Amino acid sequence: MPPNEQQIILDLLSEVHRDSRATQREIATNLGIALGLANGYLKRCVKKGLIKVSQAPPNRYLYYLTPAGFSEKARLTGDYLAQSFDFFRNARSQCRQVLDDAAQRGWRRVALVGASELAEIMALCATGTNIELVGVIDPVAQGDPLLAGLPVLPSLAAANRVDGIVITALQGAQAVYDSYAAELGHQRLAAPALLGLSTPENGGR
């Protein structure tokens, strides 16, 4: 089962467990997926015996987790937590390496690009180092003006003099890298290897 499919099924089972009276449309809205997709996954879970459906007039359906559904929800939750821990451990190691490399290059003021979980881990790893993270650049970020105690900035200009940029965007990371490389030169950019970017350092562009 692909990771994104696992997440949808886990979210679906959790939603049914939370509210058995939720309509398909409400489930789709809460999961952030199309109604047709939610309907397809509901039918699949019913066919697998994970969810039981009962009709409640007028023209309403109630969804319940079966014992197999509870077991599958517990299994998927365990898998999710294990994957999250593996991601954190791997990301923390790579963030520390990026910061060590930045220090060796003489960087002192560094801006992160991309408000994400990776940016939060980078901020955690920077504590106690000689690297000052001046903020997280993300022109489309909404909500809290701070991320891990760092100001969320709309542009590079708002960062006010930085020695280097570290890419922490999890979506469209290559395009973000290419854009800043064109503006600053790749010598002033760095990124954790887990992003899989094509850079001059790894024989890419």
C-alpha positions in Angstrom: 0.0 0.0 0.0 1.6 3.3 -1.1 2.4 5.8 1.8 -0.2 8.4 0.7 -2.9 5.6 0.4 -2.0 4.5 3.9 -2.5 8.0 5.2 -5.9 8.4 3.5 -7.1 5.1 4.9 -5.8 5.9 8.4 -7.5 9.3 8.3 -10.7 7.8 7.0 -10.8 5.1 9.8 -10.0 7.8 12.4 -12.8 10.0 11.0 -15.4 7.2 11.1 -14.2 6.4 14.6 -14.6 10.0 15.7 -18.1 10.5 14.2 -20.1 7.6 12.8 -22.9 10.0 11.6 -20.6 12.0 9.3 -21.8 12.1 5.7 -19.5 11.2 2.8 -19.3 14.9 1.9 -18.3 15.8 5.5 -15.7 13.0 5.5 -14.2 14.2 2.2 -14.1 17.8 3.5 -12.4 16.8 6.7 -9.9 14.6 4.9 -9.2 17.3 2.2 -10.0 15.0 -0.7 -12.5 14.9 -3.5 -16.0 13.4 -2.7 -15.6 10.7 -5.3 -12.2 9.7 -3.9 -13.7 9.5 -0.4 -16.6 7.4 -1.7 -14.1 5.0 -3.4 -12.1 4.5 -0.2 -15.2 4.0 1.9 -16.4 1.3 -0.5 -13.0 -0.3 -0.4 -12.9 -0.3 3.4 -16.4 -1.8 3.5 -15.4 -4.5 1.1 -12.3 -5.3 3.2 -14.5 -5.6 6.3 -13.0 -2.6 8.0 -16.1 -0.5 8.1 -19.8 -1.5 8.5 -22.6 0.5 7.0 -26.1 0.8 8.4 -29.0 2.9 7.1 -30.6 5.5 9.3 -33.6 7.3 7.9 -34.2 9.6 6.2 -31.7 8.5 3.6 -28.7 8.7 5.9 -25.9 6.1 6.5 -24.0 5.5 9.6 -20.4 4.2 9.4 -18.9 2.1 12.1 -15.4 0.5 12.5 -15.5 -3.3 12.7 -13.1 -5.1 15.0 -10.9 -5.6 11.9 -11.2 -1.8 11.3 -10.0 -1.0 14.8 -7.0 -3.4 14.3 -6.1 -1.9 11.0 -6.4 1.6 12.4 -4.0 0.6 15.2 -1.5 -1.0 12.7 -1.5 2.1 10.4 -1.1 4.4 13.4 2.0 2.4 14.5 3.4 2.5 11.0 2.8 6.3 10.8 4.6 6.9 14.1 7.5 4.6 13.0 7.9 6.5 9.7 7.6 9.8 11.5 10.4 8.8 13.9 12.6 7.5 11.1 12.1 10.8 9.2 12.9 12.9 12.3 16.1 10.9 13.0 17.3 11.0 9.4 16.4 14.7 9.0 18.1 15.6 12.3 21.3 13.9 11.2 21.3 15.7 7.9 20.4 19.1 9.3 23.4 18.8 11.7 25.6 18.0 8.7 24.3 21.0 6.8 24.9 23.3 9.7 28.5 21.9 10.2 29.2 22.5 6.5 27.7 26.0 6.7 30.0 26.8 9.7 33.1 25.5 7.7 32.1 27.8 4.8 32.2 30.8 7.2 28.4 31.3 7.3 27.1 33.0 10.4 23.7 34.5 9.4 21.5 31.9 7.6 17.9 32.0 6.3 15.8 28.9 5.8 13.5 28.8 2.8 10.3 26.8 3.2 8.1 26.7 6.3 7.9 23.0 7.0 8.7 20.3 9.6 12.2 20.2 8.1 12.6 23.9 9.0 11.5 23.1 12.6 14.1 20.4 12.8 16.8 22.7 11.4 15.9 25.3 14.0 16.2 22.7 16.7 19.6 21.6 15.5 20.9 25.1 15.2 20.5 25.6 19.0 23.9 25.9 20.6 25.8 26.4 17.4 27.5 29.5 16.0 24.9 29.7 13.2 22.2 32.4 13.6 19.0 31.5 11.8 17.5 34.9 10.9 14.1 33.5 9.8 12.1 31.3 7.5 11.4 32.7 4.0 8.0 31.6 2.7 5.9 34.0 0.7 2.8 31.8 0.7 2.9 30.7 4.4 -0.2 31.5 6.3 -1.1 31.6 10.0 1.5 31.9 12.8 4.1 34.6 12.1 6.6 32.4 13.9 7.9 29.0 13.1 10.0 27.3 15.9 10.6 30.7 17.3 11.8 32.1 14.0 10.0 34.9 12.1 8.3 33.8 8.9 9.5 36.2 6.2 7.8 37.1 2.9 11.1 37.5 0.9 14.9 37.3 0.9 15.0 41.1 1.2 13.2 40.9 4.5 16.0 38.6 5.9 18.4 41.6 5.8 21.9 40.3 5.0 22.5 36.6 5.1 25.6 34.6 4.4 23.7 31.6 3.0 20.4 30.0 2.3 19.3 26.5 3.4 16.4 25.0 1.5 13.8 23.4 3.8 10.8 23.4 1.5 9.2 20.0 1.2 7.1 20.9 -1.8 8.6 22.1 -5.0 12.1 22.1 -3.4 14.0 21.8 -6.8 12.2 24.8 -8.2 12.9 26.8 -5.0 16.6 25.8 -5.2 16.8 26.8 -8.9 15.2 30.1 -8.3 17.6 31.1 -5.4 20.6 29.6 -7.3 19.8 32.0 -10.2 19.6 34.9 -7.8 22.5 34.2 -5.4 24.6 31.5 -7.0 24.7 27.9 -5.9 27.7 28.6 -3.7 25.4 30.4 -1.2 22.9 27.6 -1.0 22.7 24.4 1.0 20.1 21.6 1.5 19.7 18.3 3.3 20.3 15.3 1.1 16.9 13.9 1.8 15.3 16.5 -0.5 17.0 14.8 -3.4 17.9 18.0 -5.2 20.0 18.2 -8.4 22.9 20.5 -7.6 26.4 21.1 -8.9 27.8 19.4 -5.8 26.1 16.1 -6.6 26.8 16.2 -10.3 23.5 17.7 -11.2 22.7 21.0 -12.9 
